[in-house]
Amino acid sequence: MAGKKKELEAEFGFGEVEGTLVLTDQRLIFVCTDEKLVELPVGFLEADLIFSEVEDIDQIPQKPPNVFIPIPSIESVKPHGGRMEREGFEIEWEDGGTRKSLLMVQGEKRKGKGLKDWVPVIGNLKAGRQKLVTLPQPPSLDTLQGKVVRVLSDMQEKGVLEIEEEVEDQFKVDLDPDEVQAACDALASQGIIRRYPDSSGDIFYRRASPLGEDDLSS
């Protein structure tokens, strides 16, 4: 999920930056390292999507500009923006006896769910009310299914051809669309990834989330 963080407190030592929001059942992380830039078509125009590739949370440097917020330390989270302002949320938390806060707003205008819609989920995680789903272990990276799961770890919906291209690029292999389709169908039947039919008749896939139906990744 791409977002922009601004109006940061002086103690962070940096100004407005862009990155990716990562939410787990233990912490909220704003990742600003290893950023990627992708140009997306929007009608006759193009929009830039800035995001950070996160494959292993433990490898994210725990220093500015990255921000780590343990869920139990959150004091409040409330929606922000609308109409003329970009939507997002404002969060306050305790860090070593000091109250800190930051405002996170959507880095680009989009349809559907956005940062603002994560407020109830974060609040429920803090209160211990959020239901979590136990997911099957993904296959080994030695298998095609494991490689498919890896390229879907960004929680974005992708079609078979896009998945095939990313697996080939990341793992330097040559694949056939039919074998990628078969791997996706097998993973979907195991509940590791989910199928999302498009109105055009195409099928897209996304990695399943422990948040179940409450996952708002897009």
N, C-alpha and C positions, 0 to 999 in steps of 0.2 A: 504494500500500500504506500503510495508516494504521498508525501506531505511536505509542507514548508514550516519551519520553526522560526519565529521572529520575536522581537521585544524580549530578548533573553536578559536575565539579570546580569548585572555587572560582574559578579563573581565568576561567571562562566568564562569571561575573557574573550568572547567573540560575538559578532553581530548576527545578522540574518543569514541563515544557511538553509540548504535544502537537503533532504535525505529521505529515509524510509522508516516508517513506524513498524516496530516488531512487538507484538503482544503475546505473552505466554501466561500461564496460570501463576507464575511467580514474579514477573516483572514486566515493566513497560520500557522499551528501549528505543531511542531515536538514533539511527545509524547514519552517519554522514561520511563514512569512509568507503573506499572502493566504489565510487559512484559511476553509474553508466548513464549515457544519454541516448535516448531513442526518439526519433522523429515520428509522430503519429499523424495520419491524415485526419483532418476535421473539415469535412465538406471540401471546399476548394483551397483550404489553407492547411498549414501544418502546425502542430503543437509539439513542444519538447516535453518529454517525460523523463524526469531525473529520478533514478532509484539506486539503491545499493544492493549488490548481490550478497545474500546472507545464506551460507550453507551450513555453518556451524556457529552457534551463538557464542560458544566459548572462545572462538577466535576473534571476536569483535574487541578491539582495544577499548579498555575501560578508562578512557580519558577524553577530554574535549577534542573535537566538538561532539563526540558521542555522549549521550546521556542515558544513564541507567536509573530507573526508579522502581524499587521493590514495591510490589502491590500492597503489602501491609503498611508501608510508610505513606501511602496516599492519604491526604487529608480531605481533599475535595476535587471533584471534576465536574465541569459544567459546560454546556454547549456555548458556542460563540458564533456570532456573525449571522448573515442572512441578507437578502436583497442586495444592497450596495457593497456589503463586506463579504469577503471570502469566508466560507463556513469552516468551523473547526471546533476545538475545545480548549478550555483553560484548565490547567491542572496544578494543584498545590501539593507539596509533600514535605516530610521532615527528613533532614539529612544532618546527622550529628548534632541534633539540638537546634538546628537552624531551619526555618521554614523557607522553602524555595518555591518558585512558581514559573511557569512558562506558558506561552500561548502557541498552540499548534494550529495552523490553518492549511487548507487544501492548496496544494501547489498549482493545480490546474482545475478548471471548471469541468465537471463531469456529470453525466446522468446517473441516476441510481444512488446507491449508498456511498457515503463519504465519511470523513473523520468525525463529523458531528454525530453520526449515528452510532459511533462506538462508545459514547458516553454511558448508556445503560449497561453495556457489557462490562466496561471497566468498573462501574459502580457495583455490579453484581459479583465480580471477582473479588473486590475489596470486602464485600459483606459476606462472602462465602456462599452466595445463593446461585452462582453460575453453574449450570449443569455441564459436565464434561463427558465426552464420549471416549471410551477406550478403543484405540485403533490397532489394527494388526501391524506387526513389524514389517517394514518394507523388505523386499528381496535384496540380496547382495548385489553390489555394483558389478559383480562379475557376470550378471545376467542382464538381458535386454530390459526386463521388467524393472530391475533396480536402476538402470540408467534412465528409463522413462520417469520413474519417481523422482530422481534427482533433478531433472530439468523442469519438473512441475513443482519443485519446492518453493518457487516464488509465489505460489498460490494464485497464479493467473490462469484464466481459461485459455486453452490452446487446442487447435485442430491437429489432426494426425500429421499433416504435412509440416506444420510448424514444429511439432514435437520431433519428427524425423530429422528435420534440419538442425535443430539444437543438439540432439544426441550425436549426430554425425560430426558436428563442429566441435563439441566439447570432448568427445571420446575418440575422435579420428577413426571412425568406422564407416562402412558403406552399408546402407540398409535398404530394404524394400518396404514400400508403404503398407503392404499386406501384413508383414510380420510386425510392424509397429502397431497396426490396427489390432492384431491379435493380442499383443502385449497389453494394450490399453483395455481391451475387453476383459482380459483375465484379471487385471488389477481392479477394474470396476466391480467384477463379480465378487472379489475378496473384500471390497469396501475400503481399499487403500486410496483409490481415486474415485471421482464421481463423474457421471456423464451429464452434460448439459445440452439438450437439443436446441438448435437455433430455429427461428421462424423460417429460415431458408431451407431447412431440412438437413443442414450440416450438424455434426455432433462435435461438441467441444468437451475437453476434459480438464479437471482441476483436482489437485490433491485434496483429499478429505481432511477436515480440520477437527481437532478435539472439541471445538465449540459447536459442532454439529450444525443445525439450522441457524444458529446465532452467529455464525461466521459471516462477516461482511466484506471479506476481501474481494477486490475487483480489479 
